[in-house]
Amino acid sequence: MSLNTYGHLFQVTTWGESHGPALGATVDGCPPGVPLAQADIQTWLDKRKPGQNKYTTQRREADEVEILSGTFEGITTGTPIQCMIRNTDQRSKDYGDIVEKFRPGHADITYWQKYGIRDYRGGGRSSARETASRVAAGGIARAALKHIAPDVKITGYMTAMGTKDINRANFDWDQIEQNPFWTPDAQAAEDWATYLDGLRKSGSSVGAIIEVTIQNCPPGIGAPVYGKLDTDLAAAMMSVNAVKGVELGEGMNAARLTGETNADEITMGANGPKFSSNHAGGILGGISTGQDITVRFAVKPTSSILTPRKTITKSGEATEIITKGRHDPCVGIRAVPVAEAMAAAVILDHILLDRAQTGGIRGPIG
């Protein structure tokens, strides 16, 4: 299977399956001289790993990462970095009933149509288990950003679960890591807990909206026309399992605004240009403005549910299916650290691209 690599200069290739012996990432293009230890990656994997509370899948994986190459005495060498995460809690027998059936909402049918073979054990390569590899790569990207652009801060959080939105008036950055939903609204977290508990016990699921804010990204990152920063951010988020829509800044709502409202007016401040608002989401013409970059995406409900659904077998016969196994009632919860990882990889990649093309030269203002 091809097309398992993303990035331009900072390139990540992920490998492995949900129920295979291991999965991981090969990272090529990380600058040399970056301090990198297992703990620098593990801290992010710990945010994503399953089984941390009753609102996520009860599959128990330690998700302990091993760095196999690309470092010497705790410093990156500039050569490919190989990370491996062993699978230790597979229960392949849970999927015996779907050997011949296609799960509605899953990639089972499309993988079969394309390749004529599929790993039915948890979805194989199409499983969200693959995102552990992305988070490992994101940990390397964060270490590199800390080394070359230490002011950059990347924070993901959930802004909606199903039809239940946060109250932006309650937004508190400190709340994000204080609840199992990574939400900045403490009241929403309480409401969602009751709501999701009911869905979980009924064997159903629900979708979510995740937002990522990238603070202190230098202006001038990104390039026209086919190397736009927002293009790569959107593609990165869209590649995450179960994501069905992505927007940056005002996003779809920009279609409802007038030109006067949508245009972020510019004035000169003591430290450079100042913008009156940020409808553009920190990116103009594919290039960062220096404002906060905001990207959000919609995650569909987990398709593995206990409610019987109509489907067909590989021979085309009509049947019904109930998906057994251990699944997230809201996969958006564990999508938060995945989104942060993808954002980190894209921002680092574009900083490296800018250094290669312009050497950091900027047009003077003032």
Order of alpha helices (4+ residues) and beta strands (2+ residues): beta-beta-beta-alpha-beta-beta-beta-beta-alpha-alpha-beta-beta-alpha-beta-alpha-beta-alpha-beta-beta-beta-beta-beta-beta-beta-alpha
